[in-house]
Amino acid sequence: MMSLLLPTTVVGSYPQPGWLVDRELLRSRLVPRVGATEIWRVPEPYLEEAKSDAILLAIRDMERAGIDIITDGEIRRESYSNHFALALDGIDAENPAEVVGRTGAKTSVPRVVGPIRRSRPIELADAQFLMGNSSRAAKVTLPGPFTLSQQAKNEHYADEAELAFAYADAVNAEARDLMAAGVDVIQLDEPWLQARPEAAMRFGVTAINRALAGVDGQTVVHLCFGYAEIVRDKPSGYSFLPQLSDCIADAISIEAAQPKLDLGVLRDLAGKSIVLGVIDLGSREIESAEEVASRIRRGLEFLAPERLIPAPDCGMKYLTRPQAFGKLRALAEGAALVRRELAG
């Protein structure tokens, strides 16, 4: 993914400042699929400027911590997915429906009432802001087409596979524009592959490949068990993972630290680079560099160093900013330890 050995990255999110969002409200509710404007503390017309200032803080934190491949912290987003999902044509978010979410609780989702289309770039301006304010490699995350299809009520397409393929075309158009603008890495967030493995088996990989077709650059598919803040007890194995060896993404991003994942599963992903979660976000304690290094070394029992990209598990937005910064610094220092060992 980079010429540097063991390049560090973030999954996507970083804590939004308390002056920007009501963090207690954010923590107390399910991940929003429809609009959640009530979380923002700064009123219009000052909100966009405030978000830009907060992005600069996130960028500088990642740089100071020593992270090699950074994001904008997803600071402008109410959730990892709704910022993109609600900007598409064919969506009625004003009259949402209810579906059963990953946790088993009912959650409000947009209704698909017409053809899904991306009529304008959605994340491009944020990507340009990121690249204009840092010389580090830039990663942009997009919700994956399978996950998008599970976070909406289908009232237009013949079935959920057809819906996923329509989302894939919208994601593909966005990804192509982002790569053309100079983004280094595109990541598709696909947590619902784990939550809905039967549907994922039927059309998940096909939808992902459609979303990434012709995307010229480094690509990643991320899947997880849910945010540590919301899902405390995680299984030690994925219900859907080996199947991703058939996707065209260069890398697969997985949680491993909090769920204490059996890393033997990495044998099933031969040929893929792995963005490996080595920072436990279920614990507020900041790992030592040596703890991080030991988790990286375990990954190296199954992966060549050229194929391992150390990262946190996902859900960093729910940490405090000092916790998040401390964990990222430990990540960078732990990777540097192992890098020196490998260099002899």
C-alpha positions in Angstrom: 0.0 0.0 0.0 3.0 2.2 0.5 6.8 1.7 0.0 7.2 2.1 3.8 7.1 -1.2 5.6 4.2 -1.6 8.1 2.6 1.8 7.2 0.1 2.8 9.9 -3.4 4.1 9.2 -6.7 4.8 10.9 -9.9 3.0 10.0 -11.8 6.3 9.4 -13.2 8.2 12.3 -11.6 10.4 14.9 -13.3 12.0 17.9 -15.4 15.1 17.0 -14.8 17.9 19.6 -17.4 18.5 22.3 -17.8 22.0 21.1 -18.9 20.7 17.7 -21.2 17.8 18.6 -23.1 16.7 21.6 -21.0 13.7 22.4 -23.3 12.4 25.1 -26.3 12.4 22.7 -24.2 10.7 20.0 -23.2 8.0 22.5 -26.7 7.5 23.8 -28.3 6.6 20.5 -28.0 4.1 17.7 -25.8 5.0 14.7 -27.9 7.3 12.6 -29.1 6.2 9.2 -31.3 9.2 8.6 -30.4 12.8 9.4 -29.3 13.6 12.9 -28.9 17.4 12.8 -29.6 17.6 16.6 -26.1 16.3 17.4 -24.4 19.5 16.1 -23.8 22.2 18.7 -22.7 25.0 16.3 -25.6 26.7 14.4 -25.7 27.7 10.8 -24.2 29.8 9.2 -21.1 28.9 11.2 -21.3 25.1 11.1 -19.3 24.3 8.0 -16.4 26.6 9.2 -16.5 24.9 12.6 -16.3 21.5 10.9 -13.3 22.6 8.8 -11.6 23.7 12.0 -12.2 20.4 13.6 -10.9 18.5 10.6 -7.7 20.5 10.9 -7.4 19.4 14.5 -7.9 15.7 13.5 -5.3 16.0 10.7 -2.7 17.6 13.0 -3.4 14.9 15.7 -2.8 12.1 13.2 0.3 13.8 11.9 1.7 14.4 15.4 1.0 10.8 16.4 3.0 9.6 13.4 0.3 8.0 11.4 1.3 7.4 7.7 -2.1 7.1 5.9 -4.6 9.5 7.3 -8.3 10.5 6.9 -10.2 13.7 7.7 -11.6 11.9 10.8 -15.0 11.8 9.1 -15.6 14.9 11.1 -18.3 16.3 8.9 -20.4 13.1 9.1 -23.1 12.3 11.5 -22.3 8.6 10.9 -19.9 6.7 8.6 -22.7 6.1 6.1 -25.5 8.6 6.2 -23.5 11.5 4.8 -23.1 9.6 1.5 -26.4 7.7 1.6 -28.7 10.7 2.1 -27.0 12.7 -0.7 -28.2 10.2 -3.4 -31.3 10.6 -5.6 -34.1 8.1 -5.2 -34.1 8.4 -1.4 -36.9 9.6 0.9 -35.3 10.4 4.2 -38.1 12.8 5.3 -40.5 9.9 5.8 -38.3 7.1 7.1 -39.1 3.4 7.7 -38.1 1.2 10.5 -35.9 -1.9 10.2 -34.2 -4.2 12.6 -30.6 -3.1 12.9 -27.4 -5.1 13.7 -28.0 -5.0 17.4 -31.6 -6.4 17.1 -33.1 -3.0 17.9 -35.4 -1.1 15.5 -33.8 1.8 13.8 -35.0 4.5 11.4 -33.7 4.2 7.8 -34.4 6.1 4.5 -36.9 4.6 2.0 -35.7 3.9 -1.5 -38.6 5.2 -3.6 -36.9 5.7 -7.0 -33.7 4.9 -9.0 -30.6 5.3 -6.8 -28.4 7.8 -8.6 -25.4 10.0 -7.7 -26.0 13.3 -9.4 -23.0 15.1 -7.9 -19.8 14.4 -6.1 -20.4 13.9 -2.3 -17.0 13.4 -0.5 -14.8 15.1 -3.1 -14.6 18.6 -1.5 -13.7 16.9 1.9 -11.0 14.9 0.2 -9.6 18.0 -1.5 -9.6 19.8 1.9 -7.7 16.8 3.4 -5.1 16.7 0.7 -4.7 20.5 0.7 -3.9 20.5 4.4 -1.5 17.5 4.7 1.3 15.9 2.7 0.5 12.5 4.2 -1.1 9.8 2.1 -4.8 10.4 2.1 -7.5 7.8 2.6 -11.3 8.4 2.0 -13.9 6.0 3.3 -17.2 5.3 1.6 -20.1 3.1 2.8 -20.0 -0.1 0.7 -23.0 -1.1 -1.5 -24.0 -4.2 0.5 -24.1 -2.2 3.7 -26.1 0.6 2.1 -28.6 -1.9 0.8 -29.1 -3.2 4.4 -29.6 0.3 5.8 -32.6 1.3 3.7 -36.1 0.2 3.1 -36.4 -1.0 -0.5 -39.7 0.2 -2.1 -38.4 0.4 -5.7 -36.1 -2.4 -6.8 -37.1 -6.0 -7.5 -35.0 -7.3 -4.7 -32.2 -6.4 -2.4 -29.5 -7.6 -4.7 -30.7 -5.2 -7.4 -30.7 -2.5 -4.8 -27.1 -3.3 -3.8 -26.0 -3.1 -7.4 -27.6 0.3 -7.9 -25.8 1.5 -4.8 -22.6 0.0 -6.2 -22.9 2.1 -9.3 -23.2 5.2 -7.2 -20.2 4.3 -5.1 -18.2 3.5 -8.2 -18.8 6.9 -9.6 -17.7 8.5 -6.4 -14.6 6.4 -6.0 -13.5 7.1 -9.6 -13.8 10.9 -9.0 -11.9 10.6 -5.7 -9.0 8.7 -7.3 -8.9 11.1 -10.2 -8.5 13.9 -7.7 -5.4 12.3 -6.2 -6.7 10.3 -3.2 -4.2 7.5 -2.3 -6.6 5.0 -0.8 -10.4 4.3 -1.1 -11.9 2.2 1.6 -15.4 0.7 1.4 -17.0 0.2 4.8 -19.0 -3.1 4.8 -19.8 -4.0 8.4 -23.1 -5.6 7.4 -21.3 -8.4 5.6 -20.7 -9.8 9.1 -24.2 -9.1 10.3 -26.0 -10.6 7.3 -23.8 -13.4 6.1 -26.5 -15.3 4.1 -27.3 -12.3 2.0 -23.6 -11.4 1.8 -22.9 -14.9 0.4 -25.5 -14.3 -2.4 -24.4 -10.9 -3.7 -22.0 -9.1 -1.3 -18.8 -9.7 -3.3 -20.5 -9.1 -6.6 -21.7 -5.7 -5.4 -18.2 -4.8 -4.0 -16.5 -5.7 -7.3 -19.1 -3.6 -9.2 -18.3 -0.7 -6.8 -14.6 -1.0 -7.4 -14.5 -1.8 -11.1 -12.1 0.5 -12.9 -11.0 2.3 -9.8 -7.4 2.9 -10.5 -5.6 3.0 -7.1 -5.3 1.3 -3.7 -8.6 -0.1 -2.5 -9.7 -1.6 0.8 -12.8 -3.3 2.1 -13.4 -2.9 5.9 -15.6 -5.2 7.9 -16.1 -5.3 11.7 -18.3 -6.4 14.5 -19.7 -3.0 15.4 -18.4 0.0 17.4 -16.8 -1.0 20.7 -18.9 1.6 22.4 -22.1 -0.2 21.3 -21.0 -3.9 21.0 -19.0 -5.0 24.0 -18.9 -8.7 23.6 -17.5 -9.6 20.2 -17.0 -13.1 18.7 -13.5 -14.3 18.0 -14.3 -15.2 14.4 -16.0 -13.6 11.4 -19.2 -15.1 9.9 -18.1 -13.7 6.5 -14.4 -13.2 5.7 -12.7 -15.9 3.5 -15.2 -15.0 0.7 -13.5 -11.6 0.4 -10.5 -13.3 -1.2 -12.7 -13.2 -4.4 -13.1 -9.4 -4.3 -10.9 -7.1 -6.3 -9.9 -4.9 -3.4 -6.2 -4.8 -2.7 -6.6 -5.0 1.1 -9.1 -6.3 3.7 -9.5 -4.3 6.9 -10.5 -6.2 10.0 -10.8 -5.9 13.8 -8.5 -8.2 15.8 -7.5 -6.5 19.1 -10.8 -6.2 21.0 -12.3 -9.5 19.7 -9.0 -11.3 20.2 -9.4 -12.7 16.7 -7.9 -16.0 15.8 -5.4 -14.8 13.2 -5.3 -18.2 11.5 -8.2 -16.8 9.4 -5.7 -14.7 7.6 -4.6 -17.8 5.7 -7.9 -17.6 3.9 -7.0 -14.2 2.4 -3.8 -15.2 0.7 -2.8 -12.5 -1.8 -4.5 -9.7 0.0 -2.9 -7.1 2.2 -4.4 -6.8 5.6 -5.3 -3.7 7.6 -5.0 -5.3 11.0 -6.7 -3.9 14.1 -4.0 -3.9 16.8 -5.5 -1.2 19.0 -8.4 -2.2 21.4 -11.1 0.4 21.4 -13.1 -1.6 23.9 -10.6 -0.4 26.5 -9.9 3.2 27.4 -6.4 2.3 28.6 -3.7 3.5 26.2 -1.6 0.6 25.0 2.2 0.6 25.3 4.3 0.6 22.2 5.4 -2.9 23.2 1.8 -4.2 23.5 1.1 -2.9 20.0 4.4 -4.4 18.7 3.4 -7.8 20.1 0.1 -7.7 18.3 1.8 -6.8 15.0 4.3 -9.6 15.5 1.4 -12.1 15.9 0.1 -10.8 12.6 3.5 -11.4 11.0 3.2 -15.1 11.9 0.6 -15.3 9.1 1.5 -12.4 6.8 4.6 -11.1 5.1 5.6 -7.7 6.4 4.8 -6.1 3.0 1.2 -7.2 3.4 0.5 -5.9 6.9 -0.9 -2.4 7.6 -1.3 -1.8 11.4 -4.4 0.2 12.4 -6.8 0.5 15.3 -10.0 -1.5 15.5 -12.9 0.7 14.4 -15.0 3.2 16.3 -12.4 5.7 17.4 -14.9 8.5 17.3 -16.4 7.4 20.6 -13.1 7.9 22.5 -12.0 11.1 24.1 -9.5 13.0 22.0 -6.6 12.4 24.4 -7.4 8.7 24.4 -7.5 8.6 20.7 -4.3 10.5 20.3 -2.5 8.4 22.8 -3.6 5.2 21.1 -2.5 6.4 17.7 0.9 7.4 19.1 1.2 3.9 20.6 0.3 2.5 17.2 3.0 4.5 15.4 5.6 3.7 18.0 4.7 0.0 18.1 5.0 -0.2 14.3 8.3 1.6 14.4 9.6 -1.0 17.0 8.8 -3.9 14.7 10.1 -2.0 11.6 13.5 -1.7 13.4 13.5 -5.4 14.3 12.8 -6.4 10.7 15.6 -4.1 9.5 18.0 -6.0 11.8 
